[in-house]
């Protein structure tokens, strides 16, 4: 088959200890999945999980030991950082039970769900979709994927973010309202997961604005660091 123009290259993420890259299918994100973050956003309790998507080409892929760059996006004056554990799906499926979820996980990575908070809030007030606040270009920085067998005890790992060497976010993955296995169960009931899907699992409290020139260093214990410079 011929095309009217050259199709885009497959978006991929490097894998630690592997010469082959992880090809990305979709990016799913979980909203308000740490209790303290839910509270700082004006919500409480263990509400049913909800999801939004980012396009695969919103990724800013940062190799191990490197510092990635992200342009400050247009139309916002309130760009927020959200550090997250990312789950990489290696085996697809629908209606996956939480008890079976680990069989579908290829590995884990450190990610940032960058958010144009002012635009998101404006859309919420108007009762409109807030893709413009979440799914913009360069909105999903990510570090290399660590295969499941080498990731350690991710479900109890410390997660943190520093901006210009000062702590902004610090928590533990065990504080997820819906843990990784439960998230996969709920998500796969709504969409059939595919190999290459990424799941951004939610951010802890401490989200705040960044500006041009800021350097972000995110970390999930056992998965290395994700370094990103805003320009």
C-alpha positions in Angstrom: 0.0 0.0 0.0 1.3 3.5 -0.8 0.5 6.6 1.3 -0.2 10.2 0.4 2.7 11.2 2.6 5.2 9.5 4.8 3.6 8.0 7.9 5.2 9.1 11.2 7.9 7.0 12.8 6.8 4.7 15.6 7.2 6.3 19.0 9.4 4.2 21.3 11.0 4.2 24.7 14.4 2.6 25.5 14.6 -0.4 27.8 17.3 -0.8 30.4 19.6 -3.7 29.4 17.9 -4.2 26.1 19.0 -3.2 22.6 15.4 -3.2 21.3 13.1 -0.3 22.2 9.5 -0.5 23.5 7.1 0.6 20.8 4.3 2.8 22.2 0.6 2.2 21.4 -1.5 4.4 23.7 -0.9 6.5 26.8 -3.5 6.2 29.6 -3.4 8.4 32.7 -5.2 7.9 36.0 -6.6 11.0 37.6 -6.4 11.9 41.3 -5.0 8.5 42.4 -3.2 9.7 45.6 -5.4 10.8 48.5 -3.4 13.8 49.5 -3.2 15.0 45.9 -7.0 14.5 45.6 -7.4 16.7 48.7 -5.2 19.5 47.4 -7.3 19.5 44.2 -10.5 19.8 46.3 -11.6 16.2 46.5 -11.6 13.5 49.2 -12.3 9.8 49.5 -11.7 6.7 47.3 -13.7 7.7 44.3 -14.0 5.3 41.3 -10.9 5.6 39.1 -11.1 7.7 36.0 -8.9 8.0 33.0 -7.7 10.3 30.3 -5.4 9.8 27.4 -2.4 11.5 25.9 -1.2 11.0 22.3 1.9 8.8 21.9 3.8 11.6 20.3 3.4 13.7 23.4 6.2 11.7 24.9 9.6 13.4 25.7 11.8 10.4 25.7 14.9 10.8 27.9 17.7 8.2 27.8 19.4 7.0 31.0 21.8 9.5 32.4 20.7 12.2 30.0 18.7 15.5 30.7 15.7 15.9 28.4 14.3 19.2 27.3 10.7 20.4 27.2 9.6 23.7 25.7 7.3 25.8 27.9 4.0 25.3 26.1 1.8 28.0 24.5 -1.4 29.4 25.9 -0.6 28.9 29.6 1.0 30.8 32.5 0.5 27.9 35.0 2.4 24.8 33.9 2.4 22.2 36.6 4.6 19.1 37.2 3.1 15.7 38.2 5.6 13.0 38.9 4.3 9.5 38.2 5.1 5.8 38.1 4.5 4.5 34.6 3.4 0.9 33.8 4.5 -0.5 30.5 2.1 -3.2 29.2 3.7 -6.2 27.4 0.7 -8.5 27.0 -2.7 -7.2 26.0 -6.1 -8.2 27.3 -9.6 -7.1 28.2 -11.4 -7.6 31.6 -8.1 -8.5 33.3 -8.5 -9.4 36.9 -6.2 -7.7 39.5 -4.8 -11.0 40.5 -3.6 -11.6 36.9 -2.4 -8.1 36.2 1.3 -8.8 36.8 1.3 -11.2 33.8 0.5 -8.3 31.5 3.2 -5.9 32.8 6.5 -5.7 30.8 8.1 -3.1 33.1 8.0 0.3 34.8 9.4 3.8 34.1 9.4 7.3 35.7 7.2 9.8 34.0 5.9 13.3 34.2 2.3 14.3 33.5 2.8 18.0 32.6 -0.4 20.0 32.9 -1.5 23.4 31.7 -3.5 23.9 34.9 -5.1 27.2 34.0 -6.5 25.7 30.8 -7.6 22.6 32.5 -9.4 24.5 35.2 -11.1 26.8 32.6 -12.5 23.7 30.8 -13.7 22.2 34.0 -15.6 25.3 34.9 -17.3 25.2 31.5 -18.1 21.5 31.7 -15.9 20.8 28.6 -13.3 18.2 27.9 -9.9 19.2 29.3 -7.6 17.6 26.7 -6.1 21.0 26.0 -4.8 21.0 29.6 -3.3 17.5 29.5 -2.7 16.2 26.0 -0.6 18.9 24.5 2.8 18.5 22.7 5.7 17.4 24.9 3.3 16.9 27.9 4.6 13.4 28.8 8.3 13.1 29.6 9.5 9.6 30.4 12.7 7.8 31.3 13.8 4.3 30.2 11.7 1.3 31.0 13.0 -1.2 33.6 11.8 -4.7 32.9 9.6 -6.2 35.6 12.2 -8.7 36.8 14.7 -5.9 37.5 12.3 -3.3 38.9 12.3 -4.4 42.6 9.4 -3.8 44.9 7.7 -1.0 42.9 4.5 -1.2 44.8 6.3 0.1 47.9 8.9 2.4 46.2 9.5 6.0 47.2 8.5 8.5 44.6 9.7 12.1 44.5 10.4 15.2 42.4 12.8 18.0 42.9 12.8 21.3 41.1 16.1 23.2 41.1 17.3 20.9 43.8 14.4 21.6 46.2 11.8 19.0 47.1 8.4 19.5 45.6 6.8 16.0 45.7 7.6 13.1 48.0 5.5 10.0 48.7 5.4 6.3 48.3 3.7 4.2 45.6 2.0 2.2 48.4 -0.2 5.3 48.9 -1.9 4.9 45.5 -5.7 4.9 46.0 -6.0 2.3 43.3 -2.9 0.2 43.1 -1.3 -0.9 39.8 -3.2 -4.2 39.7 -6.5 -2.6 40.5 -5.9 0.1 37.9 -5.2 -2.5 35.2 -8.4 -4.3 36.1 -10.5 -1.1 35.9 -8.8 0.2 32.8 -9.1 -3.1 30.9 -12.8 -3.2 31.5 -13.2 0.0 29.5 -10.5 -0.6 26.8 -8.8 -3.7 25.5 -5.2 -3.1 26.5 -2.5 -3.7 23.9 1.2 -4.5 24.0 2.9 -1.1 24.0 0.4 0.7 26.1 1.7 3.0 28.9 -0.2 3.8 32.1 0.6 6.9 34.0 -0.7 5.8 37.5 -1.2 9.2 39.2 0.7 11.8 41.1 1.2 12.4 44.9 0.6 15.8 46.6 2.9 18.8 46.0 2.0 19.7 42.4 3.0 23.2 41.6 4.1 25.5 38.8 7.4 25.5 36.9 8.8 28.2 34.6 11.4 28.5 31.9 14.9 27.5 33.1 13.7 25.1 35.8 15.3 21.7 36.1 13.1 18.8 37.2 14.5 15.6 38.6 12.0 12.8 39.2 12.7 9.4 40.7 10.9 6.2 41.6 13.2 4.0 43.8 14.7 1.2 41.7 13.9 2.9 38.4 16.5 5.6 38.2 16.0 9.3 37.7 14.2 11.4 35.0 15.8 14.8 34.4 14.0 17.4 32.4 14.9 21.1 31.7 12.2 23.5 30.8 13.2 26.1 28.1 
